[in-house]
Amino acid sequence: MTGAEFRKIRLDRLGFTLAEAAVMFGCDERTVKRWQADAVRIPGSVALALTALLFIDENEMALPLRSSWRDIHGTESR
């Protein structure tokens, strides 16, 4: 998975902010930015998990994750 593909899925398809993606994958926002810039290789497990999220009904996971993150931290960085 390229950085551009990662960003498109993260932002355009799932609507996750950088902060939400960092929480999801257990890293910091700088790491997510590096993946998107192709500065470092995206781990296979991250690419697989991000792709799998496309097939999960948003009512099952994506929206609860996003809303709970925003409730806790009140951020919307992209």
BELDA-V563863 format. One record per residue. RES is the residue in one small letter. PSI is psi in degrees with one decimal (NA if undefined). NEAR is the number of other ideal C-beta (glycine too) atoms within 12 Angstrom. Layout:
((RES/PSI/NEAR) (RES/PSI/NEAR))
//
This chain:
((m/132.1/23) (t/166.3/16) (g/-38.9/25) (a/-40.8/16) (e/-43.7/21) (f/-48.7/38) (r/-42.8/27) (k/-45.4/19) (i/-48.4/31) (r/-48.8/38) (l/-52.7/22) (d/-38.9/14) (r/-40.7/19) (l/-21.6/28) (g/21.0/23) (f/137.1/37) (t/172.1/26) (l/-43.5/29) (a/-42.2/28) (e/-41.4/34) (a/-40.1/37) (a/-42.9/26) (v/-45.1/24) (m/-40.8/31) (f/6.9/27) (g/39.1/13) (c/-174.1/22) (d/170.3/16) (e/-32.3/24) (r/-38.2/17) (t/-44.3/26) (v/-42.9/34) (k/-40.2/25) (r/-40.9/22) (w/-46.1/32) (q/-29.7/30) (a/1.6/17) (d/27.5/16) (a/-30.4/15) (v/153.9/17) (r/136.3/17) (i/122.7/32) (p/144.2/19) (g/-37.4/11) (s/-34.9/16) (v/-45.8/30) (a/-42.0/22) (l/-46.6/17) (a/-42.2/25) (l/-43.1/34) (t/-41.0/21) (a/-34.2/17) (l/-24.6/29) (l/-23.1/22) (f/0.9/16) (i/130.9/19) (d/130.5/11) (e/-25.2/18) (n/-20.1/11) (e/-33.7/12) (m/-52.7/21) (a/-50.4/27) (l/-42.4/19) (p/-38.4/16) (l/-48.9/26) (r/-46.7/27) (s/-39.3/17) (s/-37.9/16) (w/-46.5/25) (r/-35.5/20) (d/-39.2/11) (i/-46.2/13) (h/-20.4/18) (g/32.4/12) (t/157.8/17) (e/45.6/14) (s/144.9/21) (r/NA/18))
//
